[in-house]
Amino acid sequence: MSQRELPRPRLRHLAATMLAAAVVATAAEAFAQSECLVKVKGATGEIADQGTVCAEAQNKVCVFQLQLCLNEGDAGCAVATVKKKVKAKGKCGPVGKLQVEPDGSNAVCGAMVGIKVKTRKKGRREGTCKIRISARGKGRHAARDVDRLKLVCKPHPGECSLTSGTPTTTVPCVAPCPCCVLPITDLSGCITR
């Protein structure tokens, strides 16, 4: 067999690989991601995509007030015509009620909905809920926006960060000191169990 000829199994494998690469490239172009179609708003303002919202439980339950909006484009965002009703999906509270009916390419928001998240282990562990919202514009190569957010219900007061819509961080009880080591008696207020 000469060097220029490829055995038939290798030729088929090469052709299949090239075809798969072409399909993936076409699909990526067809489903161009856009962060302009869907926005989720909470009681304190807009919640970023991939954001985490934290609340402290009352009677082992947290209620998150959320609202879904379409086509509220920022500078540099192009609006798109959305045809289908956009709903949130998740496994907590009435997530299905977090929805918005599109109005062509006009900016529109749905109703504010209370999403309940329960703590776990009889109120001793945090409860979480992951929500996914997907919207797609009209047309063959339409923009598509998929937003995800996480709701966290903390069982003890003071466990949430002060900002909403960004990944949560633990708020330290004592401000860090650049030059000293604190005695254990100064840290007694940090332990709450």
Number of C-alpha atoms within 10 A of each C-alpha: 6 5 5 6 8 12 9 9 9 10 12 12 11 13 12 12 12 11 12 12 12 12 12 11 11 11 12 12 13 15 16 13 15 18 18 20 28 24 22 22 17 18 12 11 12 16 22 19 20 16 17 22 22 25 24 20 21 16 10 21 20 23 18 21 16 22 23 25 22 27 24 18 16 10 7 7 13 15 20 22 19 24 16 15 11 22 18 20 18 16 12 17 15 15 21 15 18 23 22 20 17 20 16 17 18 13 15 15 20 18 14 17 19 18 19 18 25 25 23 16 10 9 18 13 15 21 21 20 19 16 17 16 21 15 21 23 21 16 12 8 14 17 24 21 19 17 20 19 22 20 23 24 30 27 25 18 11 15 18 20 16 13 13 20 22 18 15 17 13 10 12 11 12 11 7 10 8 6 6 7 8 11 8 7 7 9 11 10 9 10 7 8 5
